[in-house]
Amino acid sequence: MKYIVELDGVNKIYGTNHVVKDLNLKVEEGEFLTLLGSSGCGKTTTLRMIAGFEEPSSGSIRVEEESIEEKEPFERNVNTVFQSYALFPHKTIYDNIAYGLKMKKVPKPEIKQRVTEMMELVQLEGFEKRYPSQLSGGQKQRVAIARALINRPRVLLLDEPLGALDLKLRKQMQLELKRLQKKLNITFIYVTHDQEEALTMSDRIAIMHDGILDQLGTPTEIYEHPKTKFVATFIGETNIFDGAVTAIDGKDISVNVENGTIMGTGENFKKGEYITVSVRPEKMKFSDQPVDGFSISAVVKDYVYVGSVIKCMVSLPNGNELKIERLAGDALPQIGAAIYPYWRKEDAVLIHNRDNLIFEAIENITLG
């Protein structure tokens, strides 16, 4: 496997604020990798360090196996596309796209050929003589992408490039970006806080939380097998239970939670361990009688209709809410009905709780 971008032990500290913490990340050649996380998690800072707009406090960054920490941004074989477009308002679309080549003193015939190719690639033929003020938001973003791609970078960095677009246009541009990336076989490193966008576009997703890389995997791995409580709650909707392991029978694990007992499957868990259980709404089932291994009860409170899907909201005795999701037309219990939620044991994701791990570490130190 060839890695085109490698970050080893990268840290970024601003005064007392440790923004990126011991980040190790390897990006495969030709892949679409998304850095995903909430505001302040360190994803944009990471992108800016690769681009050369920020210097790492420690660690190393390599592009094509060459260290780039000492290189200026224009010396790195990467280009960046920003949310703000950053187009020259007084220049035509042709001149905006050609700007980088003119700075490199590329011959005019070659510039014309490459600009024409880029205009066709981003589907803006015939717009050469227009100015940015005459374009829509989506068209401006295509110009910004073409301007970055015309330099033929090995890696294209994109910092929330679709954030300023309306929902319909953003979804359209997601598909166009993915098409471009596959056609050109250029490595894309994409920053977003939009989970659906990341799942739609990415070959792999790197989820960052509080400066730490929480999980790296394919969209399916991230959604179906989250490794931390944060990942489980950040990607899509889920029902969360916190409790203690009461019994282990092979891979079958019983967990005692505040409202009763639930079950799941997993390995490397200990009896008495405090864990988190995540169950997606579409995996939830319900019965009018207790199901073997499950003893939680609930009352149906409301329904939310979202087109092809109906979300059933149910309340546990302690007031916590669960979601049960079904396709429109499927049978669902009546509002006010008492039900017993359950699921296939294999559909529950059991997660080691970090608080429990920290407690054990402190206990080990205390007890020697």
Order of alpha helices (4+ residues) and beta strands (2+ residues): beta-beta-beta-alpha-beta-beta-beta-alpha-alpha-alpha-beta-alpha-beta-alpha-beta-beta-alpha-alpha-beta-beta-beta-beta-beta-beta-beta-beta-beta-beta-alpha
